[in-house]
Amino acid sequence: MLKKGDILFVISFTGDNETINEKITKLELVNDKFRYVSFTNMKQNKLASIVQHNIYFPTIAFTDDADYRVVRLPLLQHII
């Protein structure tokens, strides 16, 4: 159950995922109980513009042998 003062964290590599952005926009229209904080890469993006607070972080994107995208978050390396 959401309570006033709760925080919803949203993590997105690009910040431009239409599905996520639409859901956040709809939630904001019907629920003012909690704050939205997003973590996105260091470029302008839609998600950063629709949440109350955004934390930008540098990312390093590369492809490994399995041919899929892997993203390293230098900001979180000390936690892992």
Backbone as JSON, one array per atom type, in Angstrom:
{
  "sequence": "MLKKGDILFVISFTGDNETINEKITKLELVNDKFRYVSFTNMKQNKLASIVQHNIYFPTIAFTDDADYRVVRLPLLQHII",
  "N": [[0.84, -1.17, 0.0], [0.65, 2.12, -0.91], [1.95, 4.99, 0.67], [1.71, 8.39, 1.75], [4.57, 10.24, 1.01], [6.16, 8.13, 0.25], [8.65, 6.83, -2.04], [9.12, 6.33, -5.47], [11.38, 4.66, -7.39], [12.75, 4.82, -10.59], [14.54, 3.18, -13.02], [16.28, 3.67, -15.95], [17.92, 3.05, -18.99], [17.92, 4.66, -21.36], [15.87, 6.48, -20.89], [13.82, 7.02, -22.56], [11.8, 5.18, -23.0], [8.74, 4.43, -24.2], [6.55, 3.02, -23.06], [7.13, 2.89, -20.27], [7.3, 5.66, -19.71], [4.69, 6.53, -20.33], [3.21, 5.14, -18.4], [4.23, 6.24, -16.01], [3.43, 8.9, -16.34], [0.61, 8.6, -16.29], [0.3, 7.56, -13.69], [1.14, 9.77, -12.17], [-0.94, 11.52, -12.64], [-3.09, 10.47, -11.23], [-2.21, 9.9, -8.68], [-0.88, 11.48, -6.05], [0.56, 10.85, -3.85], [3.17, 9.93, -3.59], [6.69, 10.43, -4.37], [8.58, 10.67, -7.41], [11.56, 9.38, -8.62], [14.06, 9.27, -10.97], [16.65, 7.36, -12.55], [18.81, 7.96, -15.05], [20.69, 7.87, -18.17], [23.28, 10.22, -19.13], [21.92, 12.33, -20.76], [19.52, 14.48, -22.35], [16.2, 13.46, -21.81], [12.9, 12.01, -22.03], [11.83, 10.79, -19.68], [13.31, 11.96, -17.58], [12.24, 14.48, -17.71], [9.61, 14.23, -16.84], [9.46, 13.31, -14.23], [9.74, 14.15, -10.69], [12.34, 14.31, -9.67], [15.55, 13.71, -11.01], [18.35, 11.62, -11.42], [21.28, 11.74, -13.01], [23.52, 9.48, -14.61], [26.72, 8.28, -15.66], [27.18, 5.99, -18.36], [28.5, 2.96, -19.72], [28.36, 1.42, -22.63], [28.56, -1.71, -24.21], [29.15, -4.55, -26.34], [29.01, -7.98, -25.76], [30.41, -11.34, -26.23], [28.11, -12.86, -26.69], [26.57, -11.29, -28.19], [24.75, -9.28, -27.26], [23.51, -6.3, -25.68], [25.32, -4.92, -23.05], [25.36, -3.07, -20.14], [27.32, -1.07, -18.18], [27.31, 0.38, -15.03], [29.06, 2.76, -13.74], [28.59, 4.23, -11.45], [27.43, 2.47, -9.64], [29.31, 0.53, -9.1], [30.75, 0.17, -6.7], [28.92, -1.05, -5.06], [28.32, -3.55, -6.07]],
  "CA": [[0.0, 0.0, 0.0], [1.44, 3.35, -0.99], [1.64, 6.0, 1.67], [2.26, 9.7, 1.45], [5.99, 10.33, 1.31], [6.9, 7.03, -0.38], [9.41, 7.21, -3.23], [9.19, 5.33, -6.53], [12.59, 4.8, -8.17], [12.64, 4.28, -11.94], [15.86, 3.12, -13.64], [16.15, 3.49, -17.4], [19.16, 3.36, -19.7], [17.74, 5.8, -22.27], [14.87, 7.43, -20.41], [12.88, 7.26, -23.64], [10.92, 4.03, -23.2], [7.38, 4.97, -24.25], [5.67, 2.32, -22.12], [7.44, 3.37, -18.92], [6.96, 7.07, -19.6], [3.23, 6.65, -20.31], [2.72, 4.67, -17.1], [4.58, 7.23, -15.0], [2.56, 10.06, -16.56], [-0.72, 8.24, -15.79], [0.37, 7.48, -12.23], [1.23, 11.12, -11.61], [-2.24, 12.17, -12.75], [-4.05, 9.92, -10.27], [-1.62, 9.62, -7.37], [0.09, 12.48, -5.61], [1.04, 10.43, -2.54], [4.6, 9.66, -3.51], [7.62, 11.12, -5.25], [9.19, 9.88, -8.46], [12.97, 9.66, -8.85], [14.56, 8.41, -12.04], [18.07, 7.24, -12.84], [18.95, 7.83, -16.5], [22.02, 8.23, -18.65], [23.56, 11.66, -19.11], [21.44, 13.07, -21.92], [18.13, 14.87, -22.17], [15.27, 12.39, -22.15], [11.52, 12.24, -21.62], [11.62, 10.38, -18.3], [13.87, 12.99, -16.7], [11.4, 15.68, -17.74], [8.29, 14.04, -16.25], [9.54, 12.98, -12.81], [10.12, 15.29, -9.85], [13.79, 14.34, -9.47], [16.3, 12.78, -11.85], [19.78, 11.49, -11.15], [21.97, 11.32, -14.23], [24.72, 8.7, -14.36], [27.44, 7.88, -16.88], [27.08, 4.57, -18.69], [29.43, 2.44, -20.71], [27.65, 0.35, -23.34], [29.41, -2.53, -25.06], [28.56, -5.83, -26.72], [29.9, -9.09, -25.41], [30.46, -12.42, -27.22], [26.77, -13.38, -26.96], [25.95, -10.31, -29.08], [23.68, -8.47, -26.69], [24.05, -5.1, -25.04], [25.59, -4.94, -21.62], [25.59, -1.71, -19.7], [27.97, -0.97, -16.88], [26.99, 1.62, -14.33], [30.18, 3.06, -12.86], [28.06, 4.77, -10.21], [27.04, 1.39, -8.75], [30.35, -0.48, -9.01], [31.17, -0.09, -5.33], [27.89, -1.84, -4.4], [28.31, -4.91, -6.62]],
  "C": [[0.89, 1.24, 0.0], [0.97, 4.34, 0.06], [2.26, 7.32, 1.25], [3.72, 9.74, 1.89], [6.82, 9.18, 0.75], [7.59, 7.52, -1.65], [9.42, 6.03, -4.21], [10.44, 5.61, -7.36], [12.39, 4.12, -9.52], [14.03, 4.33, -12.57], [15.69, 2.82, -15.12], [17.45, 3.88, -18.08], [19.0, 4.6, -20.58], [16.82, 6.87, -21.71], [13.79, 7.71, -21.44], [12.0, 6.05, -23.96], [9.47, 4.51, -23.1], [6.45, 4.32, -23.23], [5.88, 2.82, -20.7], [6.99, 4.82, -18.76], [5.45, 7.29, -19.55], [2.67, 6.22, -18.95], [3.04, 5.66, -15.98], [3.68, 8.46, -15.13], [1.16, 9.78, -16.03], [-0.73, 8.15, -14.27], [0.39, 8.85, -11.59], [-0.12, 11.83, -11.64], [-3.21, 11.71, -11.68], [-3.49, 9.73, -8.86], [-0.57, 10.66, -7.02], [0.69, 12.12, -4.25], [2.55, 10.26, -2.47], [5.39, 10.43, -4.55], [8.21, 10.14, -6.25], [10.64, 10.33, -8.63], [13.45, 8.71, -9.94], [16.08, 8.45, -12.09], [18.17, 7.03, -14.34], [20.36, 8.21, -16.92], [22.11, 9.75, -18.84], [23.2, 12.34, -20.43], [20.0, 13.48, -21.63], [17.24, 13.73, -22.6], [13.91, 12.68, -21.54], [11.31, 11.92, -20.15], [12.12, 11.44, -17.32], [12.98, 14.23, -16.63], [10.04, 15.49, -17.07], [8.31, 13.65, -14.78], [9.97, 14.2, -12.01], [11.64, 15.44, -9.72], [14.44, 13.32, -10.4], [17.76, 12.79, -11.43], [20.41, 10.95, -12.43], [23.2, 10.51, -13.84], [25.4, 8.36, -15.68], [27.28, 6.39, -17.11], [28.14, 4.21, -19.71], [28.72, 1.26, -21.38], [28.64, -0.4, -24.22], [28.68, -3.83, -25.36], [29.54, -6.94, -26.36], [29.8, -10.19, -26.48], [29.08, -12.97, -27.59], [25.97, -12.41, -27.83], [24.69, -9.67, -28.5], [24.3, -7.33, -25.9], [24.2, -5.3, -23.54], [25.91, -3.51, -21.23], [26.22, -1.75, -18.32], [27.63, 0.38, -16.28], [28.12, 1.92, -13.35], [29.73, 3.57, -11.49], [27.8, 3.67, -9.18], [28.13, 0.35, -8.53], [30.76, -0.8, -7.58], [30.16, -0.94, -4.56], [27.97, -3.3, -4.81], [29.53, -5.69, -6.18]]
}
